[in-house]
Every structure is written in C-alpha cells, then in structure tokens.
Amino acid sequence: MSKLSNILVAVALLAGVPAASAQTMNMPAATAAGPSPAEIAKTATVPATPVFVDTAARANQFEIVTSQVALEKSKNKKVLAFAKKMVKDHTKIGKNFGAAFGKANTGLTLPAGLGDEFDKILARLKSEDGATFDADYIAVQTKGHQDAVGLFAGYAKGGDNPTLKAFAQKTLPIIEMHLKMCYDLAKLKL
C-alpha cells in the first residue's frame, strides 16, 4: 500500500474510512451494499503505527467536520440523525484516541488539519445542496467507514503499540456499526 493510501486510510478512519485512495474517496455515488465489516477485517493489513496515528486522527476529524456540514445542509431526517450520531460518536472516539495516544509513548505528533484530499472532499460537500449533498455525504461516509474498518481491524490484530492496539480493538465495533448504518442510508431514495 502506498504512503498516500495509508494516510488516506488513517484519515478516513478517524473520519470513518479504511485504506482509501484519492480516486475512491472522490466517488459521489453510495452503494446500498458493500463488503461486510467481517469481510473487510479479514483482508485488512496491519498499518505501521505512524500511519495508524496519522490516518486515524485525520479521518476522525473529517467524520466530525463533514457531519457538522450535514447538520447544516441536509433536510432529510435520517441523514440528520446519522450526522448527529457521527458527531457524537466521533467526538468521543477522538477523546479516547487522544487519551490512548498520550499514554502510548510513540514519539509521534498528531497531524494538523485534514490533509489535501480530505480538504478537497470537504470543499465539494460544502458546495452541494439537497439530494446531491445527501447522496455525496452518504457515499463519503460509506467509503470512509469501509476504510476505517480496514485500518482499525488491521491495527487491532497486529499493531505494535499495545495501548493503541487496545484502543483499536475497543473502537472497531463502533466503526463497524457506523458502516452498517451507512449501508442502510445508501438504500434511501434521495
């Protein structure tokens, strides 16, 4: 996996996305079904700790920021309920990540900002309205959570930092639940 792919996976993770590429992250169409969390986890590779930290931090923040945009732009009650849950859950995940990172003694620093790819996606979402926004938001969340499941599952099974590995193991079921919610949202007729 390339360094860019690893970084996008980590960003997506915290935002709710695993091992994403720039091309797939920019896809506007959501699919109502995709690989199950178990299928994603089975094929997940173990990311290096710096990749996990960077990706998880950026992705989690991306999940929060894009969901805050959804709370401002969407009129769909199901999309709004999902966005509210994403803000709540990913804020908690971010706090738990910060606590684990502080104890992990990695020698790393947390990244500043979302990164270019996430910034581009965020700008695109901000420029959209109505059903176009809702569909793109759901697609971005779906891809993000697929990538996050891969990132967290990989680190949970083989990460080399015990504190971050325990965090990944504890957080993975939440991200898997979010992915299932994304698949349900993708079935909506927007």
N, C-alpha and C positions, 0 to 999 in steps of 0.2 A: 504494500500500500504506500503511496507517495506521501511525503510530508504534508502537502496541501490537503490530501484526502483525510489524513489523520487529524489535522487541525479542524477541518470541517466537521468531522465526526464528533470531536470533542465539543465544538461549539454547538452542534446540533444536540448533543447530549444534554447539555445544560439547558438548551432551548428545547430539548426534547428530540434530538436527531442522532442516528449512528452512522459512521463512516460515509458521509455524503460527499459527492463530488459537486463541483460547481455546476455542472450540467444538470444533474438530477435535482439539485436544490432550487433551481430556477424553473422547474416544471410547474405550470399553473394548474394542471388537472389532477384532482384527487381520484384515487380508485377506491371503490367501496370495499374491496377485499385486497389483501396482500398477504405476505408471509406472516404466519403466526409468530408471536413472541418466542415460542419454543423453537420454531424453525430458524429464526434469526439467531437466537442464542447458540444453537447447535453449530452454526457455521462461523460464529464470532471468533476473531483473532484477538490475541492479548496485546493491547497497546502498551507502549512504554509509558512509564509514569509521567514524564513531561508532556506527552501527547494527551494522556488522560486528563491531566490537570488543566491544560490549555483548552482542550475541546469541551470538557465538562463545564468549565467556568463560562466560556463564551456562549455555549449552547443554552445553558440555563438562563442567562441574562436575555438571550434572544427570545426564549419562550415567554418570559415575563413582558418584555417590551412589545412584542407583536400581539400578545394577548391584551395588553392595555390599549393598543390601537384598535383591536377588535371591539373592545368595550365602548369605544368612542364612535366607531363607524357602522357596526352591524345593527340591523334591526331584527334579525332572526333570533327568537327566544332561545333556541337550542344552541346556536353559536355563542350567544351572550353567556349562557350558563356554563358552557365549556370554557370560554375565555376567562370567566371569573374563577373557575376551579384551577385553571392553569396558573393564573397569577398567585392564588393562594398556595397551591402545592409547590410551585417552583420557587416561591419566596422562602418557603420552609426548607426545601431541598438546598437552596443557596445558603441558608443559615447553617444547616447541618454540614454542608460541604466546607464552609468557612471554618467551622469548629474542627472538623476532621483534618483539614489542610493545616491548621495551626498546630495540631498535635503530631502531624506526620513527619516533621523534620526532613523535608525533601531538599531543602536548599534552593527551592524554586520560588519564583514570584508569580503572583496571579496576573493574567493578562489585563491590559487596559483596553476597554472598548470591545466591540463585537467582531471587528475584522472586516475586511473589504467585502467578502462575499455576503456576509450577513447584513452589512450596511446596504448593499445593493438590493437585497430582498426586502428589507425594511422600507427603503425608499419606494420600491414598487408597490408594496402593500399600502403605503400612505397615499399613493396616487390613485388608488382604486376606490370604487364605491359600489354599494348594492350587492347584487348577486355575484358580480365579478369579484368583488373583495372577498365575500364569504367563501366562494369556491377556491380562490387562491390561498386564503388563510388556512382553510382545511387541508389543502394539498401540502402547504409548507409544514403545517403541524404534523401531518401524517408522515411525510418523509423525515422530518426531524425526529419524531419519536421512533421510527424504524431504526434510524441511525443511532439514537441514544440507547436503544435496547442492545444493539450490537456492541457499542462502546462499553456500556456497563456490564453486560454479560461477559465480555472478554476480560475485563479487568477483575470482575468478581471471581472468575475461575482461575486466573493466573497472574494477577497483578503482584508486583514485587514489594509494594509497601503495605504492610499489614493493616495499618489504620485506614488508608484509602480503599483497600480491598474490602474491609468490613463495611465502609460507607457504601461502596458499590453494591455489595450484597444486600444491604438493607434497603437501598433506594430502587433497585431493579424492579421489584414487584409494582411499585408505584408507576414507574415509566411504562411497564407492560400494560397496566390498567389504562393509562393515558392512550396508548396505541390502540387498544380495543375501542376506546371512546372515539378516536379519530376515524376508525373504520365505520363505526355506526353513523357518525356525522356525514361521512362521504356518501352514504346512501340517501341522504336527503335530496329532495328535488328543490334546488335553489333557483 
